[in-house]
Amino acid sequence: MNRSRKRLAWGGAVVTVAALLVALLRPAPIAVETARAARGPLRETVDAEGQTRVRDRYVVAAPVAGRVGRLALQEGDSVAPGQVLVAMYPAPLDARAREQAQARLAQAEDAHRAGAAAVAQARSTADQARRGRARAQELAAKGLIAPEERERSELGAATSERELESADFRAQAAAHDVEVARAALLGERAGPLVLRSPVRGRVLRIPERSERVVAAGSPLFELGDCSRLEIVADLLSSDAVRVRPGDPLLVEGWGGPALHGRLRLIEPSGFTKVSALGIEEQRVNVIGDFGEPAPGLGDRFRIELRIVTWEAAAVLRVPGSALFRQGDGWGVFALEKGRAALRLVTVGHRTPFEAEILGGLHDGDRVIRNPTDRIEDGVRVRAP
């Protein structure tokens, strides 16, 4: 009897010691950070840094060589069409200079006629675009065309109206160039040559304010209307092929709330730019328009641009940090009963921070973020 009790005691001690050894040698669960797969909105964008730019910029230059008085205007001053900017005293014309002045007058008159023809053409295009917009709105109201077609027609009408305004401004500037070129032939005997503003706007830049002698063609003022701004940004050529005219865009990082707009133009020619790391990159300029007023923004202000290439209101999404390559596809580690479970998933659209999951996960599943090489299928993990 005593021997049986001793054997039972020794057996219990051995089991207890074995259990303690197993508990001591068993690896502790790995601490991980998790997130839930959940349905919500997702937006795929092409992001870039850009700047604002006055849509129509005018450089007022000296039509002839002569002496320019000290400029009274300052950067930021408002100007009206026909307002006197500065008076200059042309140098006496010799025979050669007179012929050149006559040629400039003829060139200015040709430019004026071309500007008038461009206004007529732009007006016809704008009228046609307005008629197309009206037809598209009627068809869209009856459900005969897609909303995208109606939006494209509205964008085309708005673009043609802006082009008409630009053509009109260029024609006005050409008319003032004719007056300046004609006045240059009068010489000093007619008194000082008065340079006037061709448009309504503000003074953007003055290269030099002091009185001086200038050569013909020297820039004196840069003028523009800061209420008519556009957006310009340079994209990698591989990103530029992903966007299309008419894509919505968001303007952020300018010091105020996000502003909306539309992409208007992708320039057909790229250029080479050296990055901060010294790498040559092929880039393409894209031009966009604001869809709402941008108070406080001026010419060449820095902005952050997000061009929306795709968006959806409700998709199953997970953090991008949970994804990793698994063969030719993608995988995640799901948290199941305190262990990591490998799941092969089908990934749709992606952003820098989130990804759309088309298959392999369900709404509410918990996935492990930033899995390390210690995480394997079936390993014990511990989540807060």
C-alpha positions in Angstrom: 0.0 0.0 0.0 2.8 2.3 0.9 4.6 1.4 -2.3 1.6 2.2 -4.4 1.2 5.6 -2.8 4.9 6.3 -3.3 4.6 5.4 -7.0 1.6 7.6 -7.4 3.4 10.5 -5.7 6.5 10.0 -7.8 4.3 9.8 -11.0 2.5 13.0 -10.1 5.8 14.8 -9.4 7.1 13.7 -12.8 4.0 14.9 -14.6 4.1 18.2 -12.8 7.8 18.7 -13.6 7.2 17.7 -17.3 4.3 20.2 -17.5 6.5 22.9 -16.0 9.3 22.1 -18.5 6.8 22.3 -21.4 5.4 25.6 -20.2 8.9 27.0 -19.7 10.2 25.8 -23.1 7.1 26.7 -25.1 7.7 30.0 -27.0 5.7 33.0 -25.9 3.0 34.4 -28.3 4.4 37.1 -30.7 2.9 40.5 -30.1 1.3 41.9 -33.2 -0.8 44.9 -34.3 -4.1 44.1 -36.1 -6.7 45.9 -38.1 -10.2 44.9 -39.3 -11.2 44.4 -42.9 -14.1 46.7 -43.3 -16.3 48.1 -46.0 -16.0 51.8 -46.8 -15.1 54.4 -49.5 -11.9 54.1 -51.4 -10.3 56.5 -53.8 -7.4 55.8 -56.1 -5.4 59.0 -57.0 -2.3 60.2 -58.7 -0.6 62.6 -56.3 1.9 65.3 -57.2 3.1 68.7 -56.1 2.1 71.6 -58.4 1.5 75.3 -58.4 -1.1 77.8 -59.4 -0.6 79.9 -62.5 -2.4 82.9 -64.0 -4.3 81.6 -67.0 -3.5 84.5 -69.3 -0.2 86.3 -68.6 0.8 89.4 -70.5 4.3 90.8 -70.7 4.4 94.5 -71.5 7.7 95.2 -73.2 9.4 98.3 -74.6 8.4 98.6 -78.3 11.5 100.6 -79.1 14.8 101.5 -77.6 14.7 104.5 -75.3 14.7 105.8 -71.8 12.0 104.6 -69.3 11.1 106.7 -66.3 10.9 105.3 -62.8 8.0 103.0 -62.5 5.3 104.2 -60.0 3.3 100.9 -60.0 4.2 98.1 -57.6 3.6 94.4 -57.6 0.0 93.6 -56.7 -1.4 96.9 -57.9 -4.6 96.7 -59.9 -4.7 97.9 -63.5 -7.6 98.5 -65.9 -7.6 98.2 -69.7 -6.1 101.4 -71.2 -4.5 102.5 -67.9 -1.2 104.3 -68.3 1.6 102.1 -67.0 4.7 104.2 -67.9 6.0 106.8 -70.3 9.2 106.2 -72.2 11.2 108.5 -74.5 12.2 106.7 -77.7 15.7 107.2 -79.1 15.8 109.1 -82.4 15.3 106.7 -85.3 17.8 106.3 -88.1 16.8 104.9 -91.5 17.4 101.3 -90.5 15.5 101.7 -87.2 12.6 103.4 -89.0 12.3 100.4 -91.4 12.4 98.1 -88.5 9.6 100.1 -86.8 7.5 100.0 -89.9 8.0 96.2 -90.1 7.0 95.9 -86.4 3.9 97.9 -87.2 2.9 95.6 -90.1 3.6 92.6 -87.9 1.4 94.0 -85.1 -1.4 94.7 -87.6 -1.2 91.1 -88.9 -1.3 89.8 -85.3 -4.4 92.0 -84.7 -6.2 90.6 -87.7 -5.2 87.1 -86.7 -6.5 87.8 -83.2 -9.8 89.0 -84.6 -10.1 85.8 -86.7 -9.3 83.7 -83.6 -12.0 85.4 -81.6 -14.6 84.7 -84.4 -13.5 81.0 -84.5 -13.5 80.7 -80.7 -17.0 82.3 -80.6 -18.3 79.8 -83.1 -16.8 76.9 -81.2 -18.3 78.2 -77.9 -21.7 78.5 -79.5 -21.6 75.0 -80.8 -20.4 73.7 -77.4 -23.3 75.5 -75.7 -25.7 73.9 -78.1 -24.1 70.5 -77.5 -24.3 71.0 -73.7 -28.0 71.8 -74.0 -28.7 68.7 -76.1 -26.7 66.5 -73.7 -28.7 67.9 -70.7 -32.0 67.1 -72.4 -30.9 63.6 -73.3 -29.5 63.0 -69.8 -32.8 64.1 -68.3 -34.5 61.4 -70.4 -31.9 58.8 -69.5 -30.7 58.3 -73.1 -27.0 59.0 -72.3 -24.7 58.3 -69.4 -24.0 61.0 -66.9 -20.3 60.9 -68.0 -21.3 62.0 -71.5 -23.3 65.0 -70.0 -20.3 65.9 -67.8 -17.9 65.8 -70.8 -20.2 68.1 -72.8 -20.4 70.5 -69.9 -16.6 70.5 -69.5 -16.3 71.1 -73.3 -18.6 74.0 -73.1 -16.8 75.6 -70.1 -13.4 75.1 -71.8 -14.6 76.7 -75.0 -16.0 79.7 -73.2 -12.6 80.1 -71.4 -10.9 79.8 -74.8 -13.1 82.5 -76.1 -12.2 84.8 -73.2 -8.5 84.1 -73.8 -8.9 84.8 -77.6 -10.7 88.1 -76.8 -7.9 89.1 -74.4 -5.2 88.3 -77.0 -7.1 90.3 -79.6 -7.2 93.3 -77.2 -3.5 93.0 -76.5 -2.8 92.8 -80.2 -4.8 96.0 -80.7 -2.7 97.8 -78.1 0.5 96.5 -79.8 -0.6 98.1 -83.0 -1.1 101.4 -81.2 2.4 101.1 -79.6 4.1 100.2 -82.9 2.4 103.1 -84.7 3.4 105.5 -81.9 7.0 104.3 -82.2 7.2 105.7 -85.7 6.5 109.2 -84.4 9.8 109.5 -82.6 10.7 111.9 -79.9 9.1 114.9 -81.7 5.7 113.5 -80.6 6.7 113.6 -77.0 6.9 110.6 -74.6 5.6 107.2 -75.7 2.8 106.1 -73.3 2.5 102.4 -72.6 -1.0 101.3 -71.5 -2.4 98.1 -69.9 -3.9 95.8 -72.5 -6.1 94.0 -69.9 -7.8 94.2 -66.5 -5.8 92.5 -63.8 -2.9 93.0 -61.4 0.8 93.7 -61.7 2.5 90.3 -61.1 6.1 91.2 -61.5 8.3 94.2 -62.3 11.9 93.2 -63.4 13.4 96.7 -62.6 11.7 99.8 -61.1 14.5 102.4 -61.6 14.8 104.8 -64.5 17.0 103.4 -67.2 17.7 103.1 -70.9 16.3 99.9 -72.4 16.6 98.0 -75.6 13.6 97.3 -77.8 11.8 94.2 -76.4 12.9 94.6 -72.8 10.2 93.4 -70.5 8.8 96.1 -68.2 5.7 94.5 -66.6 4.0 91.2 -66.2 0.2 91.5 -65.9 -2.5 89.0 -65.2 -5.9 88.4 -63.6 -5.4 86.5 -60.4 -9.1 85.6 -60.3 -8.5 83.4 -63.3 -6.1 80.8 -62.0 -5.2 77.4 -63.4 -3.4 74.4 -61.9 -0.1 73.0 -63.3 1.8 70.0 -62.1 4.4 67.8 -63.7 3.8 64.0 -63.5 6.0 61.1 -64.3 5.1 60.0 -67.8 4.1 56.6 -66.4 1.5 58.4 -64.2 0.4 60.8 -66.9 -0.9 57.9 -69.0 -3.2 56.9 -66.1 -5.2 60.2 -66.1 -7.6 61.6 -68.6 -9.0 65.1 -69.3 -12.1 65.6 -67.2 -10.9 63.6 -64.2 -11.8 65.2 -60.9 -9.0 66.6 -58.8 -8.5 67.8 -55.3 -6.2 70.7 -54.3 -4.7 70.4 -50.8 -1.8 71.6 -48.9 -2.3 75.3 -49.8 -3.3 76.5 -46.3 -7.0 76.0 -46.5 -9.7 73.4 -47.0 -9.5 71.0 -50.0 -10.7 72.6 -53.3 -12.3 70.7 -56.2 -11.5 71.0 -59.8 -11.2 69.2 -63.2 -8.3 68.1 -65.3 -8.3 70.0 -68.5 -5.2 69.2 -70.5 -2.4 66.7 -70.6 0.4 68.3 -72.6 1.4 66.1 -75.6 5.2 66.6 -75.1 7.3 65.6 -72.1 10.6 66.8 -70.8 13.5 65.5 -68.8 13.8 66.6 -65.1 16.6 65.7 -62.6 15.1 64.5 -59.3 16.5 65.4 -55.9 18.4 62.1 -56.0 20.1 63.0 -59.2 18.0 60.6 -61.4 16.8 61.8 -64.8 13.0 61.4 -65.1 10.6 61.9 -68.0 7.8 64.2 -66.9 4.7 65.6 -68.4 2.8 68.8 -67.5 -0.9 68.5 -66.7 -3.2 71.5 -66.5 -6.4 71.7 -64.5 -9.1 74.3 -63.6 -10.6 75.2 -60.2 -14.2 74.3 -59.8 -14.8 76.8 -57.1 -13.2 80.1 -56.0 -9.8 79.9 -54.4 -9.6 82.9 -52.0 -6.1 83.8 -51.0 -4.3 82.0 -53.8 -2.2 83.9 -56.2 0.2 83.3 -59.1 2.8 80.5 -58.6 1.5 79.4 -55.1 2.5 75.9 -54.1 -0.3 73.3 -53.9 -0.6 69.5 -53.5 -2.6 67.9 -56.3 -4.6 64.6 -56.1 -6.1 63.5 -59.5 -8.9 60.9 -58.9 -8.6 58.0 -61.4 -11.1 55.7 -59.6 -13.4 55.8 -56.6 -16.1 53.7 -55.0 -18.5 54.3 -52.1 -18.3 50.9 -50.4 -15.6 48.2 -51.0 -13.9 45.7 -48.6 -10.6 47.3 -47.7 -7.6 46.5 -45.5 -4.4 48.5 -44.6 -1.8 48.2 -47.3 0.8 47.3 -44.6 -1.1 44.0 -44.1 -0.3 42.8 -47.6 2.7 40.9 -48.7 3.7 39.0 -51.8 2.8 35.3 -51.9 4.1 33.8 -55.1 2.6 35.6 -58.0 -0.3 36.9 -55.8 -0.9 38.6 -52.5 -1.4 37.2 -49.0 -2.3 38.4 -45.5 -2.2 36.8 -42.1 -5.6 36.7 -40.4 -6.0 36.4 -36.6 -7.9 33.1 -35.8 -8.1 31.8 -32.2 -4.8 33.3 -31.2 -2.9 32.1 -34.2 -1.8 33.6 -37.5 -3.6 32.0 -40.5 -2.3 32.6 -44.0 -4.9 33.8 -46.4 -4.5 34.2 -50.1 -6.4 37.3 -51.3 -7.3 39.0 -54.6 -6.4 42.6 -54.6 -8.2 45.3 -56.6 -7.4 49.0 -56.6 -4.7 50.2 -54.2 -3.8 53.5 -52.6 -0.6 54.3 -50.6 -2.4 53.3 -47.4 -5.3 50.9 -48.3 -6.2 48.2 -50.7 -9.4 46.8 -52.1 -9.9 43.1 -51.4 -12.0 41.2 -54.0 -11.7 37.8 -52.4 -10.1 35.8 -49.6 -11.4 37.9 -46.7 -14.7 38.8 -45.1 -16.1 41.9 -43.6 -14.9 42.0 -39.9 -11.9 39.7 -40.3 -8.8 40.8 -38.3 -5.5 41.0 -40.2 -2.0 41.5 -38.9 -0.3 44.7 -39.9 3.4 44.8 -40.8 4.0 41.1 -40.4 7.7 40.2 -39.7 9.6 37.1 -40.8 8.7 35.6 -37.4 5.1 35.4 -38.4 4.2 32.1 -40.0 1.1 30.1 -40.7 -0.2 28.7 -37.4 2.2 30.6 -35.1 0.8 31.8 -31.8 0.3 35.6 -31.7 -1.0 38.1 -29.2 -2.9 41.2 -30.1 -3.8 44.0 -27.7 
